[in-house]
Amino acid sequence: MKKILVIIPAYNEAENIKKVVDKIEHEFKELDYVVINDGSRDSTAQICKDNSYNIIDLPVNLGLAGAFQAGLRYALYKGYDYAVQFDGDGQHNAEYIIPMMEKAECDGLDVVIGSRFLENKKGKSLRMLGNTLISILIFLTTGKKVLDSTSGMRMYGKKMIDKLAYNMNYGPEPDTIAYLIRCGAKVGEYPVTMNERIAGESYLSFTNGIKYMFHMVTSILIVQWFRKRG
């Protein structure tokens, strides 16, 4: 069995984190995990400590990119073969992690995206419209079809862990996926289902959603072309 680390960035997830981690601990004992408490202002860190969870407690909020990179550095230091980006809000399902790893091994993939749309059609909403637009931009700039470009459940192989752990500007977002494809990384998708958020509110409000789309579009169409391939 390859060594797999589930990285769980958590910012103000006190209402969700226990359900998420307990399920992994009790039902998926073959998986290792680490909670990255991203400077939460609620009791997320205390809940993790009270339950003896494996936690890295960041003193300040670094955002998703910084928190996930902290997890990748831990994965690199501990010698993991795969690292999985896994939300702390209960939307992702751990039963897909081993099949995603098997997909990576079988097809020689560097990145496996947990895709909601390999077997199901996209809904009709502004968020899904944004997902489709980003997928089109990735195809236009890389020639690679990625059906679920905004999925937050992604598995990275050892080469990607090495590449992303200490380099700047590698946020766990669609523009990084586009850049990695252009650098020669092999990216595939595996069908998954996702849940609605258990509790709390997503950071992606309407205003933040507009900002996010602007950033992704400009990054994929413009910024990525000025980055040195490695």
Steps between C-alpha positions, in 0.01 A plus 500: 500500500628843408519757779215752469460818702163672519562875546204677662535881498257638758404861565218553750368145453408433864153379396634251247852383580414228753260323262753519218799368695308240701372342179854468364635362828221246547419391145824553304777390733733437204515876438716749687380856542608837631273792587653836412331748731535819300496756780135431581326748729254241631563178695627291205848459648372421849264233369790337316722509808225372730452201268873439447474554126815539293514877460732773378382818672594804292522817714356723225260456211694422181202424278434175318820511295725555801321243715512234229868569435568448871337159461709422192818582690391258771430236232845558345675480838319177591560338160142456380434372148171689458341804661128574479340842525192435717250758624431534872133585447370150427451537125759238399468123542804298604383177333625636167859553615629145448331471156655835404841364600437184296404718203827692538703179520323335205518800266829650619335825610662779698168660600157341538200731530190376678248586229129554557426510128651189345175313560256784576404816315577841641214689659384838378637766732750784492755282678465225240523758223828613651619140518422453131676823402817399686490154339477664156796726577708205618420315178582802283837555670609139556295278267393294801134445591433540871131460571505603866753780501396644838486176697673545835576129536831431331769237544865586430775245438852507637643714218229760556556498876868572438414775252227677696624474859757779491428698184295818513190571291374142489160541661266197487285661232411445131768738372766283665350192334522679163861596567597148609348355181705745293808387693434138400313368803255221430157595634190280510161489666314243708120511553388603849193633671515786746278607786353830594694686768406355842493832685645850487539718195726479199750781449391514136233769524365667185761776524783258571375282217534788252851574627589131476382475140689815400817364657464158334426642155790748504737241646420228245489732198785737586709433810571132429675583173761706683583230753814299445428137426662258739 
